[in-house]
Amino acid sequence: MTRTLVAVDLGAQSGRVAVGRFDGERLHVEEVHRFPTVAVREQGRLRWDVRRLYADVLDGLRAAARAAGPVDAVGVDSWAIDFGLLDRSGELLANPVHYRDERRAAAMPAALEAVPARELYGRTGIQLLPINTVFELAALAADGDPTLAAAETLLLIPDLVHFWLCGVRACERTNASTTQCWDPFAGAWAVDLLARLDVRSEILPDVVPPATPLAPLAEEVGLGRPTVVAGATHDTAAAVAAVPFRRPDSAYVSAGTWSLVGIEAQQPAVDDATFAANVTNESGLAGTVRVLKNVTGLWLLEESRRAWARDGHDATVDELVAEAASAPALRSLVDPDDSRFAGTNDAAGPLPDRVREACAETGQPVPEEPSEVVRCLLESLALKHGATLDVLAAATGSAPTEVHVVGGGARNALLCRWTAEAAGLPVLCGPAEATLAGNLLAQALALGELGSLDEGREVVRRSFAPAVHEPTGAPEWSEARARFAELFAPQGVAA
């Protein structure tokens, strides 16, 4: 019997809704609705317009109803870290603050005075990044923010949408683990650390494991009364669940707005070496751990595209990538994680100008044409993938023999081919819809249609054929690796 499922995937640039049909052997995925995820400025804070987002989700569920009729389950995944605060009656107190809001980063130094970096890392296993939830909570507490004082429940973005869909206040573990408020060793919120930041732990909801059925859908959108499932609600956890590993020593790159470069493990890797390398440990499906590093990803290309569109060069990403194929090779390189690239165009100037500035500062040729800037960004991102795999190998003792690229970046043949050259390893591309597939597989697990994560990955292997890129060993890429390493030595964190 075919099960019909609906996946809602909310990314930092756009959201989409897809219908999945699982016949026990293969998974068919059909996108039925897409919409932008919109950020707004409200009283000096960058926030998500989450009520508009929810209205778009409901429109997507109605589109799914038109495409499929009644379904068996619905599940939501999203980016990590950001959250909404509810009062006692369940009303949202304010739009969730965007992870790129400047206040969060400004709160980091004072928070680390109260809870030293090594201690925070040792308890949570999460990399020290200024975007982390813990620093937004610390900022709210330090400011005496009235929304924090009035809050009864904190819900991360997918948990908030689940609450509106079915009325259950719960946080799913894969996303909870990203907040730097969760202790994976104790399997509980790190309430004592939060108390030192003057954050009330009572607002933190119960945490449920991935693939947990919550309650029937309460919204009338034509889908009947499917079960709302807290699957793998962190989008990277969903994507990694759908990586069709051929070998246990494989690595992965979930390539989209961010590139998440990592390996899958059974236990967190938390020691002085992983702390120095700023390696993170996030919960995955079926008790797995995603040992990885965040790399600023294809957001760089999207931000550049928007800047050029405003200047009259309104090309699609695919057109820009095609133009880059004929630009001069390995001429100029940048570090994708350069802090000057972190802000939006409005805040820090057009991103292509910042790329040119970085190249000039390092004495490299300055890319002028869009094709040259795109080539610089894609080659640099590929080299950053390879360098990050080297950092992970050194910090964890792993030795990957091949790399799976999943997510939207799997469609970018240049990025995948150049990642193979930069890493010196075979690269298997796909599925591009890994996040949707992983979301749907978690729902199938919750319904008892799959018995294990391994069974789910076998379904992925049967359903999506990967493209394979082998490294050529070209000397120009070896030279570029050495130049990239010299220009941009890996950055860890201060003790």
N, C-alpha and C positions, 0 to 999 in steps of 0.2 A: 504494500500500500504506500502510495506517495504521500509524504508529509509536505505541507505547504507552510513556509515560514517567512517572516518579514524581518529584515535587518535595517535598522536605522544607524547610519554611520555619520557622526558629526566631526568634521575636521576643522582645523583652524582657518581654512580658507573657504570651504564649502561643505555642505551636508548633502547626503543622498539617502534615498530609501530604495530598497531592492526586495524583490520577491525571490525566495529560494525554493526550489522543488527538489526534494531528496527521495529517490526511489529505492534506497537501500544499497545502491551500488555507486551511483554518480550524483553529483550536485550540479544543478543548473541554476545560474544566477542571472536575473534580469533587473536592471536598474529601471525604476519607473518614475522617479522624481529627483530633481537636483535643485539646490538653492544655495545662495551665499550665506555664510555665517558672518553676521555684521557686528562690528565694534563701534561704539559711540563714545564721545566725550561727554561726561556728566560731572559738572562742578569740579573740573580739574582732574578727574580720574578717567582712565581708559577702561571701559566696561563692555561686556557682552550684552547685546539686546536679546536677552534670553526669552522674553515673551514672544517676540517676533520669531525667534528660532523655534519655539514650541508650536506656533501657528503653522510654520512651514513643515514641521514634523507631522502635524495633523493633516495638512494637505497631502503629504506624501503617503500617509496611511490610507487616505481616501483614494489616491491613485492606485495603491496596492489592492484595495478592495475592487476597483474597477477591473484590474488586471487578473485578479485571482479569486475574488469572492471571499467567503469565510476561510480563515486560516487557523493553523494549530498553535502558533506561538509568535511573539513579537519580542525583540530585544534591541537595546540601544547601546552603542559604544561611542566614545568621544576621546578627544585629547585629554591629557591628564591635568592634575594640579588645581585647576580653577574650581570654585565652589559657590553655592548660594547659601544664604542664611535664612531660616524660617523662624517665625515667631510661634507662640504656643498654639495658635489657631491654624497653623500651616501656611500662613501668608508669607510670601517672599518679601524680605525687608528692603532689598536693593538689588539692582542688577549685579551679577558677579563681576568682580574686578578681573580685567584681562591680565594674563601672565606677563605681558610686556609693559605693564604700567610701571612708571619710574619709582613709585613709592616702595614697591616690594624690594627692589635692589638696594635702595637706600637703607632699608631696615636690617639688611644682612649683617653689617659689622657689629651693631649693638646686640643682636641676637646671639652672635657667636662669642660675645663677651660673657653672656649669661650661660650659654651652653657651648663650650669649646668645640671647634670643628671636629677634632679626632673623636671626641666623646659622642657627638651627634652622629657621626658616620658609623662608629662602632655599634651603636644601638639600632640604627635604622638600615644601614647598608646602602644608603642612598647618596649619590654624588652631591657635592656641594655646588648648587646652582642658585643664583639669585632669584630665579623664577619659582622656586619651590614653595609649596603651600605653607610650610612652617614659617616662612619669612613674611608672607602676607598676614598670617594670624598674629605674628609678633608685631607687625606694623599697626594692625587694628588695635591691639592691646596697648601699645605704647602711645597711640593717639587718643586713647579713651573713646574710641569710636562707638557711638550709641547703637549701631546695628549689632555689634558684637555683644554689648551688654544686654540687648533685648532678645538675642537669639536663643532659641531652644534646640534647634537642630541644624547641623552643617551637612549639606549634601553636595557631593561632587556632581559635575554636570550631567553625566548619564543617570546618576541616582536621582537627581532632581526631576529629570524627564520621566523616569520610571514612577516616581511619586505622583506626578501629575497624571500619569496614565492609569495607575492602579491603586494609589493611596498608601503604598507601603514605604515607610522611611527606613532605608537600609543602605549600607555602603558595600559594594562588592570588592573583594580583596585585591584583585589585580590593580585596580585604580587606587585603593587605599594605600597600597604599598609605595606609590610614587610620591606621596605627600611629604615624606620625611617626618611624619608623625606616627608611623606604624613600626612596631618592633617585631620583625619577622621571627626572631628567636623565641620570644614569649607568645607570639600569636595574639598580640593585643596592642591597643594604642599606648604610646609611650607617655602616659599621663604625668609622670613625675618630671620629665623634661619640659612638657608644655606648661606645667605649673611654674617652673622657673622663668617662663616667658610671660607669666600672668594670663595664660590662656585657659579658660574653663574647660575641663575635659568633659563636662556633662553635655556639651553640645555635640559630641561625637557619637554617631549612631552605631548600632550593632553592625558588625561586619559579617557578610555571608561569603561562602566560597563561590568561585565561578561555577556557572551552570546550575544556578539555584532558581527554581520556579518561585515567583513572588505571589501573584494573585491574578485573577481574570482582568482583562482589559475593561476599564470602566467607561472609556470614551466611546460614543456611538459614531463610528466612521465607516460602517459597512463591512467590518471584518468579523462580525459575530463577537464571541467572547473568548478569544484566544488567551492562552497563558502569557503573561508578561514575565520574561526570563531575564535575570541578571546573569548574563553569559560571561564573556571576558570583556568587561566594560571599558577597559583601557584599550584604545585602538591598536596600540602596538602589541598588547597581549593577544588580541584577536588575530592580528596579522601573523604573529609568530606561531600561533596555534595551527595556521594553515600553511606553514612552510613544509614542503614535501621532502624533508631530509632524506637523502640517499644513504648517508653515513652518519654515525653518531659524532664524528669529529668535525662536522661541517659548521661553518659560521653563517651568519645571515646579515643582510642589510635591508631593513624596512625603510624604503626610500620614498619620501614624500616631502611635506613641508620641512620636516626634520629627517635626517638619516640616522636611524638607530642601528648601530653596528654592534653585534654581539654574538654570544654563544649561549646555548641552553645547558643548564646544569640542574643537579638535584638538590644542591645546597648553596646558600649564599657564599660568595667569596669575599670575605671581609678580613683584611689584615693590613699591615703597614704598607705593603706593596700596592694593594688595590686602592688604599686611601691616597697614597702619593700619586697614583695614576688617575684618581678621581673616577674610578669605575663604579657603576651603580648596579644594584641588585633589586630587581622588581619581580613580583610574583607573576607566575604564568598559570595556564590551565593545567589541571591534574597534578598540582603540587610541584610543578617545575619552577625554575628560577631563570629569569632573563638577566644574564650578566652582560652588561653592555655599556657603551658610551654614546651620549648624544652628540651629533654633529649637525650644525646648521645646514639644512639641505636645500631642496629645490625652491624653497621660499625666496632664495636669492635671485633665482631666475624670474620668478613671478613678480617680485618687487621691481626688478629691472624692466620687465615687460610693461608694467603699469606706468613707470616713468617715461618710457619711450612713447606709449600710447598718448600721454598728455602732450607730448611734443609733436604729435602727428604721425609717428611711425607705429601704426596700430596693427602689429603682427601677432599671430597666435604663437603659443609656445612651440608648437611643432614647426612652424615656419622659421622661428628664430633658431631652433636646433638644426634645421636643414641648412640654413645659411652658415652656421658655425662650422659645419663639416668641411667647408672649403677655406676657412680662415687659417692663418699660419699656425703650425702645431707647436705646442709646448714653449711658447714665446714668453708668456708672463703668467705668474702664479700668485695666488693670494691664499691666506688661511681663511677658510669659510667661517671659522669661529672668531675671527677678529672682532673685537668689541664694537668697532665702528660700524659693523654691518647689522648690529642688533636692533636698531631703532627703525621705525617706519619712515617712509619718504618725507612725510610732513614734519616729523620731528628732527630729522638729521640730514635732510637734503637727498636728492635723487641717488639711488644706490649705485648706478653706473659711475657717477662722479666719485663716490667713495672708493670704488674699485680702482679707478684711475689714480686716486690719491695714494692708495696702498702700494700700487705698483711703482709709482714715482719715488715713494719713500724708500723702497728697497732697491732702487737703482735698476729696475727692469723697464723694458719698453712699455710705453703707456698704450693700452688698447683704446682705440678711438671709435671705430665702427661698432654697431651692435653685434655683428657677427664675431668680432674680436673679443668683446666683453663676454659674450656667451661662451665662446671657446675657453677663455680664461677660467670662467666659473666652473664649467663642467670638468675640465681637466684638473682643476684644483680640488673639486669635490671627489673625483676618482682617487687622486693621490691622498686625500685626507682619509678616504675609506681604507686604503692600503696601510697608511701610517697608523690608523686607529686599530686595525687588526694586529699590527705589530705590538702596540702598547698592551692590548688585551692578552696577547700570547705571553709577553714578558711578565705581566702582572699575575696571571693565573696559571701559567705553565701549560696552557693549551697549545695545540699545533694544528690549526685548521688545514684541511686538505682541499676544500672547495668552499665556494661562497654562493649562497642563494640570495638573489635580489628579488624582493617582493614589493608590492605596493605600486603606486603610480609610476615610480621611477623605473620599474621593470619594462615599461613601454619605451623608455628612452634608450635606444640601441647604442648611441654614442656613449652615454654614461656607463652602461653595462660593459661594453667592450673595453672602455678605458679603465674601468675598475678591475677587470681581469688583468690588464697590462700592469696597473699600479700595484696590485696585490701579488702578481705572479702566480695566480691560482685560477682554475676554471670557475666561471661564473654561470650559474643557472638562473634564468630570468623567468619569474612568474610563480604563482599567479599575480597578475596586476591587481586583481580584486581580492587580495589576500585578506584584507580587513573584513570585507563583507562575508567571505567564505568562512573565516574563523568565527565570526559572530553567529552565522547560521549553524556551524558545526557545534558550537557550545549549546545552542538551543536544542539541537538533535540529541546531544548528550543529556540535557535536562529532561527531555521527553522519553529517554530510554531507548532511542532509536540507534544509538551508538554505544558500544560498551567501553570504549577507551579512547584516549587521544591518538594512540597509534592507529586505531581503526579509522578515525577521522582523517588522518594524514594519508592513509591508503586511499580513501575516497578522493582526496585532492589529487593524488597521483593519477587516478583513473580519469579524473574530470578535466584536468588542465595540463597540457603538454608544454614543458619548458623549452625556451630557446637556450642554447649553450654557446658560450664564448670561451675559447681557449686562449691563454696568453701566448704571444709570439716570442717573447724574450727579446724584443727589439732593444738595441742598446740605448736608443734615445729615451726610452722609458726608465731604464736603469739610471741614466744620468739625471732624469727629471726627479726620480725618487730621492737621489742624493741631494739635489739642489733644494727640493722641498724640505727635506730634513734639516738642511743647514739654515734655511731661511726661517723655518717655523718649528723650533724644537718643541716637543710635547710639553704642555703645561699641566701641572698638577694643582695641588692646593697647598696653602700654607698651613703648618701644624698649629 
